[in-house]
Structure formats: structure tokens, C-alpha cells
Amino acid sequence: MVKVDKRVTDFTLPATGEQNLSLGDFQGRKLVIYFYPKDNTSGCTREGEAFRDLYDQFKSAGGDILGVSRDSVKSHENFRNKFRFPFHLLSDADEALCKQFDVIHEKSMYGRKYMGVVRSTFLLDGEGVLRHEWRKVRVPGHAEAVLEALKALD
């Protein structure tokens, strides 16, 4: 499991753009990894749009963004294209990365309990060390807070 101020174990997952992406692909760049429950749902769409709208500022500050959910790459491609996300989405169908970041917990909807992804964001420095984490994220103002934390890393 990840811990602040510790290096994150490398990973490789299928991603949009018909490729696999690894943590090592971002060596030397700050990296935002945000986990979200499901493509094309209202909260997940708003969160993606917030990161999209600030994307140029993230890039200017030396950062990259990756979104992660358990949805398929095909679902991610449709979601990404529909909302013009300039960053890639990773498919974690076997939940390996979700488990590494400990983002799958019991949730409840309409009285039904199930295991689901808890909206969470992680900020890594250019060496792959976890510097900040946000768990149980509320979307309004979140992308802005992550951008400020990224800018403060140096």
C-alpha cells in the first residue's frame, strides 16, 4: 500500500490511445493519479472536466494527469472523446492499482452495500515518490487544490 513520502511501486496498465502506460513513463515529471468510480457518471464527468479545464496549467507546472477506474479501455476511449479529456485514462479491470492505492472500500447506495472505488487523488513528484493524497474527494474545488499542491512541489 502507498504511503506519503515513499516511492510508489511501478505499474503498467492498458490506457487510452491503444497503449500501455507505466509509472516509469513519467520519470522526471510530477504526476497526478486520480481514481474515480465509473465513466460517464455525473460526479466522474465533473471531476474529469475540472482536470481538463486546468490541464494547460498542470502541464506548465511540470505535471501530467492520469485518470483510473475499473472500466474497460473501450469505455474510457468513449468517455475521453466525448468530454475531450487531454490526458489518458487507465483501465484497472483487475483492481491491482486500486488495491495498491487502497481505494476500494465498502460503499452503500439505496441501502445496498457493495465494494467500490472511493474517489481519491494522489500527487507524485518526478522521482515517483507520493507527496500528497486526497481521499473521499468532493469534486468542487478539488482540481484547483491539486494544482496548487503540484505548483508547491520543487
PALO-28282 format. One record per residue (C-alpha): residue number from 1; x, y, z. Coordinates in nm, 4 decimals, padded with zeros to 6 digits. Layout:
BEGIN
<fifi><n>NUM</n><px>X</px><py>Y</py><pz>Z</pz></fifi>
...
! end
This chain:
BEGIN
<fifi><n>1</n><px>00.0000</px><py>00.0000</py><pz>00.0000</pz></fifi>
<fifi><n>2</n><px>00.1218</px><py>00.3518</py><pz>-00.0795</pz></fifi>
<fifi><n>3</n><px>00.2444</px><py>00.5905</py><pz>00.1890</pz></fifi>
<fifi><n>4</n><px>00.3232</px><py>00.9608</py><pz>00.1720</pz></fifi>
<fifi><n>5</n><px>00.6975</px><py>01.0290</py><pz>00.1247</pz></fifi>
<fifi><n>6</n><px>00.7579</px><py>00.6749</py><pz>-00.0072</pz></fifi>
<fifi><n>7</n><px>00.8271</px><py>00.5704</py><pz>-00.3663</pz></fifi>
<fifi><n>8</n><px>00.5278</px><py>00.4197</py><pz>-00.5431</pz></fifi>
<fifi><n>9</n><px>00.5798</px><py>00.0711</py><pz>-00.6884</pz></fifi>
<fifi><n>10</n><px>00.5946</px><py>00.0797</py><pz>-01.0669</pz></fifi>
<fifi><n>11</n><px>00.2861</px><py>-00.0340</py><pz>-01.2555</pz></fifi>
<fifi><n>12</n><px>00.1783</px><py>-00.0892</py><pz>-01.6149</pz></fifi>
<fifi><n>13</n><px>-00.1847</px><py>-00.0732</py><pz>-01.7262</pz></fifi>
<fifi><n>14</n><px>-00.3745</px><py>-00.0559</py><pz>-02.0550</pz></fifi>
<fifi><n>15</n><px>-00.4627</px><py>00.3021</py><pz>-02.1418</pz></fifi>
<fifi><n>16</n><px>-00.6469</px><py>00.5120</py><pz>-02.3934</pz></fifi>
<fifi><n>17</n><px>-00.4569</px><py>00.5681</py><pz>-02.7141</pz></fifi>
<fifi><n>18</n><px>-00.4069</px><py>00.1926</py><pz>-02.7703</pz></fifi>
<fifi><n>19</n><px>-00.1071</px><py>00.1732</py><pz>-02.5394</pz></fifi>
<fifi><n>20</n><px>00.0111</px><py>00.0584</py><pz>-02.2018</pz></fifi>
<fifi><n>21</n><px>00.1369</px><py>00.3224</py><pz>-01.9607</pz></fifi>
<fifi><n>22</n><px>00.3773</px><py>00.2744</py><pz>-01.6705</pz></fifi>
<fifi><n>23</n><px>00.4819</px><py>00.4934</py><pz>-01.3821</pz></fifi>
<fifi><n>24</n><px>00.8293</px><py>00.4960</py><pz>-01.5370</pz></fifi>
<fifi><n>25</n><px>00.6899</px><py>00.6732</py><pz>-01.8453</pz></fifi>
<fifi><n>26</n><px>00.6531</px><py>00.9851</py><pz>-01.6297</pz></fifi>
<fifi><n>27</n><px>01.0026</px><py>00.9871</py><pz>-01.4783</pz></fifi>
<fifi><n>28</n><px>01.1115</px><py>01.3454</py><pz>-01.4140</pz></fifi>
<fifi><n>29</n><px>00.7545</px><py>01.4791</py><pz>-01.4276</pz></fifi>
<fifi><n>30</n><px>00.5133</px><py>01.5378</py><pz>-01.1439</pz></fifi>
<fifi><n>31</n><px>00.2140</px><py>01.3083</py><pz>-01.1783</pz></fifi>
<fifi><n>32</n><px>-00.1455</px><py>01.3345</py><pz>-01.0628</pz></fifi>
<fifi><n>33</n><px>-00.3242</px><py>00.9999</py><pz>-01.0464</pz></fifi>
<fifi><n>34</n><px>-00.6935</px><py>01.0293</py><pz>-00.9763</pz></fifi>
<fifi><n>35</n><px>-00.9187</px><py>00.7309</py><pz>-00.9138</pz></fifi>
<fifi><n>36</n><px>-01.2872</px><py>00.7592</py><pz>-00.9916</pz></fifi>
<fifi><n>37</n><px>-01.5783</px><py>00.5139</py><pz>-00.9730</pz></fifi>
<fifi><n>38</n><px>-01.7253</px><py>00.4990</py><pz>-01.3256</pz></fifi>
<fifi><n>39</n><px>-01.7107</px><py>00.6527</py><pz>-01.6728</pz></fifi>
<fifi><n>40</n><px>-01.9995</px><py>00.8740</py><pz>-01.7841</pz></fifi>
<fifi><n>41</n><px>-02.1476</px><py>00.9353</py><pz>-01.4394</pz></fifi>
<fifi><n>42</n><px>-02.2193</px><py>01.2885</py><pz>-01.3246</pz></fifi>
<fifi><n>43</n><px>-01.9563</px><py>01.3217</py><pz>-01.0488</pz></fifi>
<fifi><n>44</n><px>-01.6849</px><py>01.1488</py><pz>-01.2503</pz></fifi>
<fifi><n>45</n><px>-01.7614</px><py>01.3640</py><pz>-01.5530</pz></fifi>
<fifi><n>46</n><px>-01.7425</px><py>01.6852</py><pz>-01.3464</pz></fifi>
<fifi><n>47</n><px>-01.4121</px><py>01.5727</py><pz>-01.1943</pz></fifi>
<fifi><n>48</n><px>-01.2628</px><py>01.4923</py><pz>-01.5360</pz></fifi>
<fifi><n>49</n><px>-01.3846</px><py>01.8237</py><pz>-01.6743</pz></fifi>
<fifi><n>50</n><px>-01.2228</px><py>02.0119</py><pz>-01.3850</pz></fifi>
<fifi><n>51</n><px>-00.8852</px><py>01.8470</py><pz>-01.4542</pz></fifi>
<fifi><n>52</n><px>-00.9372</px><py>01.9044</py><pz>-01.8281</pz></fifi>
<fifi><n>53</n><px>-01.0079</px><py>02.2739</py><pz>-01.7793</pz></fifi>
<fifi><n>54</n><px>-00.6848</px><py>02.3191</py><pz>-01.5788</pz></fifi>
<fifi><n>55</n><px>-00.4767</px><py>02.0829</py><pz>-01.7928</pz></fifi>
<fifi><n>56</n><px>-00.2618</px><py>02.3532</py><pz>-01.9525</pz></fifi>
<fifi><n>57</n><px>-00.1743</px><py>02.4891</py><pz>-01.6079</pz></fifi>
<fifi><n>58</n><px>-00.0797</px><py>02.1408</py><pz>-01.4866</pz></fifi>
<fifi><n>59</n><px>00.1453</px><py>02.0942</py><pz>-01.7924</pz></fifi>
<fifi><n>60</n><px>00.3036</px><py>02.4380</py><pz>-01.7450</pz></fifi>
<fifi><n>61</n><px>00.3831</px><py>02.3453</py><pz>-01.3837</pz></fifi>
<fifi><n>62</n><px>00.5603</px><py>02.0266</py><pz>-01.4990</pz></fifi>
<fifi><n>63</n><px>00.2781</px><py>01.7856</py><pz>-01.4268</pz></fifi>
<fifi><n>64</n><px>00.0851</px><py>01.5127</py><pz>-01.6002</pz></fifi>
<fifi><n>65</n><px>-00.2571</px><py>01.3672</py><pz>-01.5161</pz></fifi>
<fifi><n>66</n><px>-00.3868</px><py>01.0109</py><pz>-01.5309</pz></fifi>
<fifi><n>67</n><px>-00.7419</px><py>00.9022</py><pz>-01.4517</pz></fifi>
<fifi><n>68</n><px>-00.8007</px><py>00.5462</py><pz>-01.3323</pz></fifi>
<fifi><n>69</n><px>-01.1139</px><py>00.3348</py><pz>-01.2975</pz></fifi>
<fifi><n>70</n><px>-01.2117</px><py>-00.0287</py><pz>-01.3398</pz></fifi>
<fifi><n>71</n><px>-01.3892</px><py>00.0427</py><pz>-01.6694</pz></fifi>
<fifi><n>72</n><px>-01.2604</px><py>-00.1045</py><pz>-01.9971</pz></fifi>
<fifi><n>73</n><px>-01.0301</px><py>00.0816</py><pz>-02.2343</pz></fifi>
<fifi><n>74</n><px>-01.3175</px><py>00.0956</py><pz>-02.4859</pz></fifi>
<fifi><n>75</n><px>-01.5390</px><py>00.2664</py><pz>-02.2269</pz></fifi>
<fifi><n>76</n><px>-01.2511</px><py>00.5020</py><pz>-02.1402</pz></fifi>
<fifi><n>77</n><px>-01.1970</px><py>00.5899</py><pz>-02.5080</pz></fifi>
<fifi><n>78</n><px>-01.5631</px><py>00.6848</py><pz>-02.5460</pz></fifi>
<fifi><n>79</n><px>-01.5622</px><py>00.8842</py><pz>-02.2191</pz></fifi>
<fifi><n>80</n><px>-01.2370</px><py>01.0618</py><pz>-02.3050</pz></fifi>
<fifi><n>81</n><px>-01.3505</px><py>01.1521</py><pz>-02.6575</pz></fifi>
<fifi><n>82</n><px>-01.6974</px><py>01.2643</py><pz>-02.5501</pz></fifi>
<fifi><n>83</n><px>-01.5601</px><py>01.5135</py><pz>-02.2967</pz></fifi>
<fifi><n>84</n><px>-01.2327</px><py>01.5949</py><pz>-02.4778</pz></fifi>
<fifi><n>85</n><px>-01.0041</px><py>01.4926</py><pz>-02.1912</pz></fifi>
<fifi><n>86</n><px>-00.6460</px><py>01.5718</py><pz>-02.3000</pz></fifi>
<fifi><n>87</n><px>-00.4993</px><py>01.3203</py><pz>-02.0532</pz></fifi>
<fifi><n>88</n><px>-00.5064</px><py>00.9412</py><pz>-02.0626</pz></fifi>
<fifi><n>89</n><px>-00.7354</px><py>00.7093</py><pz>-01.8687</pz></fifi>
<fifi><n>90</n><px>-00.6062</px><py>00.3770</py><pz>-01.7360</pz></fifi>
<fifi><n>91</n><px>-00.8137</px><py>00.0610</py><pz>-01.7171</pz></fifi>
<fifi><n>92</n><px>-00.7607</px><py>-00.1233</py><pz>-01.3882</pz></fifi>
<fifi><n>93</n><px>-01.0019</px><py>-00.4101</py><pz>-01.4552</pz></fifi>
<fifi><n>94</n><px>-00.8205</px><py>-00.6493</py><pz>-01.2182</pz></fifi>
<fifi><n>95</n><px>-00.8044</px><py>-00.3771</py><pz>-00.9467</pz></fifi>
<fifi><n>96</n><px>-00.4274</px><py>-00.4181</py><pz>-00.8945</pz></fifi>
<fifi><n>97</n><px>-00.3561</px><py>-00.0436</py><pz>-00.8928</pz></fifi>
<fifi><n>98</n><px>-00.6736</px><py>00.0296</py><pz>-00.6953</pz></fifi>
<fifi><n>99</n><px>-00.5525</px><py>-00.2143</py><pz>-00.4298</pz></fifi>
<fifi><n>100</n><px>-00.2001</px><py>-00.0680</py><pz>-00.4317</pz></fifi>
<fifi><n>101</n><px>-00.3517</px><py>00.2739</py><pz>-00.3559</pz></fifi>
<fifi><n>102</n><px>-00.6184</px><py>00.1286</py><pz>-00.1227</pz></fifi>
<fifi><n>103</n><px>-00.9125</px><py>00.2993</py><pz>-00.2925</pz></fifi>
<fifi><n>104</n><px>-01.1645</px><py>00.0122</py><pz>-00.2943</pz></fifi>
<fifi><n>105</n><px>-01.3890</px><py>00.0160</py><pz>00.0110</pz></fifi>
<fifi><n>106</n><px>-01.7403</px><py>-00.0798</py><pz>00.1084</pz></fifi>
<fifi><n>107</n><px>-01.9952</px><py>00.1711</py><pz>-00.0146</pz></fifi>
<fifi><n>108</n><px>-02.3697</px><py>00.1904</py><pz>00.0162</pz></fifi>
<fifi><n>109</n><px>-02.6316</px><py>00.3063</py><pz>-00.2321</pz></fifi>
<fifi><n>110</n><px>-03.0055</px><py>00.2849</py><pz>-00.1681</pz></fifi>
<fifi><n>111</n><px>-02.9359</px><py>00.0563</py><pz>00.1257</pz></fifi>
<fifi><n>112</n><px>-02.7314</px><py>-00.1885</py><pz>-00.0837</pz></fifi>
<fifi><n>113</n><px>-02.3714</px><py>-00.2438</py><pz>00.0209</pz></fifi>
<fifi><n>114</n><px>-02.1018</px><py>-00.3112</py><pz>-00.2375</pz></fifi>
<fifi><n>115</n><px>-01.7277</px><py>-00.2733</py><pz>-00.2912</pz></fifi>
<fifi><n>116</n><px>-01.6464</px><py>00.0333</py><pz>-00.4998</pz></fifi>
<fifi><n>117</n><px>-01.3787</px><py>00.2840</py><pz>-00.5859</pz></fifi>
<fifi><n>118</n><px>-01.3669</px><py>00.5760</py><pz>-00.3436</pz></fifi>
<fifi><n>119</n><px>-01.2855</px><py>00.8970</py><pz>-00.5318</pz></fifi>
<fifi><n>120</n><px>-00.9192</px><py>00.9658</py><pz>-00.4442</pz></fifi>
<fifi><n>121</n><px>-00.6249</px><py>01.1619</py><pz>-00.5866</pz></fifi>
<fifi><n>122</n><px>-00.2508</px><py>01.1169</py><pz>-00.5436</pz></fifi>
<fifi><n>123</n><px>00.0328</px><py>01.3536</py><pz>-00.6303</pz></fifi>
<fifi><n>124</n><px>00.3761</px><py>01.2084</py><pz>-00.7077</pz></fifi>
<fifi><n>125</n><px>00.6986</px><py>01.4001</py><pz>-00.7575</pz></fifi>
<fifi><n>126</n><px>00.9339</px><py>01.3461</py><pz>-01.0534</pz></fifi>
<fifi><n>127</n><px>01.1011</px><py>01.0538</py><pz>-00.8762</pz></fifi>
<fifi><n>128</n><px>00.7749</px><py>00.8634</py><pz>-00.8241</pz></fifi>
<fifi><n>129</n><px>00.7505</px><py>00.9499</py><pz>-00.4542</pz></fifi>
<fifi><n>130</n><px>00.3992</px><py>01.0085</py><pz>-00.3183</pz></fifi>
<fifi><n>131</n><px>00.3858</px><py>01.3656</py><pz>-00.1838</pz></fifi>
<fifi><n>132</n><px>00.0139</px><py>01.4281</py><pz>-00.1258</pz></fifi>
<fifi><n>133</n><px>-00.3048</px><py>01.2262</py><pz>-00.1110</pz></fifi>
<fifi><n>134</n><px>-00.6690</px><py>01.3249</py><pz>-00.1074</pz></fifi>
<fifi><n>135</n><px>-00.9221</px><py>01.0586</py><pz>-00.0103</pz></fifi>
<fifi><n>136</n><px>-01.3029</px><py>01.0733</py><pz>-00.0195</pz></fifi>
<fifi><n>137</n><px>-01.2745</px><py>01.3644</py><pz>-00.2603</pz></fifi>
<fifi><n>138</n><px>-01.5509</px><py>01.6165</py><pz>-00.3119</pz></fifi>
<fifi><n>139</n><px>-01.5299</px><py>01.7466</py><pz>-00.6704</pz></fifi>
<fifi><n>140</n><px>-01.5923</px><py>02.1232</py><pz>-00.6315</pz></fifi>
<fifi><n>141</n><px>-01.2562</px><py>02.2999</py><pz>-00.5918</pz></fifi>
<fifi><n>142</n><px>-01.0594</px><py>01.9743</py><pz>-00.5853</pz></fifi>
<fifi><n>143</n><px>-00.8651</px><py>02.0102</py><pz>-00.9134</pz></fifi>
<fifi><n>144</n><px>-00.7645</px><py>02.3624</py><pz>-00.8091</pz></fifi>
<fifi><n>145</n><px>-00.6324</px><py>02.2336</py><pz>-00.4740</pz></fifi>
<fifi><n>146</n><px>-00.4323</px><py>01.9610</py><pz>-00.6505</pz></fifi>
<fifi><n>147</n><px>-00.2866</px><py>02.2176</py><pz>-00.8917</pz></fifi>
<fifi><n>148</n><px>-00.1753</px><py>02.4392</py><pz>-00.6020</pz></fifi>
<fifi><n>149</n><px>-00.0075</px><py>02.1424</py><pz>-00.4296</pz></fifi>
<fifi><n>150</n><px>00.1640</px><py>02.0475</py><pz>-00.7556</pz></fifi>
<fifi><n>151</n><px>00.2955</px><py>02.4024</py><pz>-00.8025</pz></fifi>
<fifi><n>152</n><px>00.4306</px><py>02.3969</py><pz>-00.4461</pz></fifi>
<fifi><n>153</n><px>00.6416</px><py>02.0860</py><pz>-00.5187</pz></fifi>
<fifi><n>154</n><px>01.0002</px><py>02.1793</py><pz>-00.6028</pz></fifi>
! end
